[in-house]
Amino acid sequence: MKIMFNEARNNKLKSFFLMFIFILIIGILGALIGIFYGNLYFGLIIAIIFSLIYSMIGFYSGDKMILTMSDAKPVTKKEYLYLYHTVEGLAISAGIPTPKAYVIDDSALNAFATGRDPKNASITATTGLLKAMDRQELEGVIAHEMSHIKNYDIRFMMLTAVLVGIVVLLSDFLLRSFLWGGHGRRRDSKSGGQLAIILIALGLILAILAPIIGELIKLAISRKREFMADASGAILTRYPPGLASALRKISKDPDPLVDKANKATAHLFISTPFRNKTGFVTNLFATHPPLEERIKRLEAM
């Protein structure tokens, strides 16, 4: 039990540190845009205003867009009675409002949670998962997703995805400004010209690397959150072997591709919704930690 709580605490601390790096990158990009146009504060203010507007749209509409993109259908008590009762029972155990339940008609074994808080959350499972899992395994999967909701991972991950989008857009704007916007008044003197060249070089490097760094941070947060949700889910069911067995079945899925999944929603799923690939670059940009490592940790609890 102590191991489970330590897992949750450690991953929360690491995730908040990574989010700080995200905000720092956005601030640097805003400052560079301001410096390029002759006013550092102007760039920072524009970056902050743009980030707030973009974040609010994603915060209040992101879950609906995700469900629509995934072609998720609301669960009816008549058609999916056991899933309905499992979600309801685990929500009571977790002490949170019962999330809405959805189903995706897909043979892949997968599930995800989304929403902005426990009062506005949902859990979605594929029909393939519902057919393959026994009672304890399904409870383990739903408990994992319920933990994402209870721990506010759903809000955290949605905002992280929004921040990646902001970094990409600001980087693109900065890159276009350097390439097509001219060098401004700093060309008027030799020292000013040298400063402009240095700023342009730094700006170009950051504009190119920032989206990659942002994506890596998002994926790192996602991987750490999966470990934490596994630990929290095991606490909720008091039966780690249930989730471990479910993950083992998911790891052996011959066709893990979820047809409606994409790179924007992949980090939400309990396991990567794409076909398995190996290699250094693939692992670097993986949305989830290896299933074998997650199973090993659960078996040690």
PyMOL commands that set and color helices and strands:
alter all, ss='L'
color gray80, all
select helices_A, chain A and resi 2-36+40-69+81-94+127-132+135-150+153-180+184-188+190-237+240-251+266-268+280-284+291-299
alter helices_A, ss='H'
color red, helices_A
select strands_A, chain A and resi 73-74+100-104+111-117+120-126
alter strands_A, ss='S'
color yellow, strands_A
deselect
rebuild
show_as cartoon
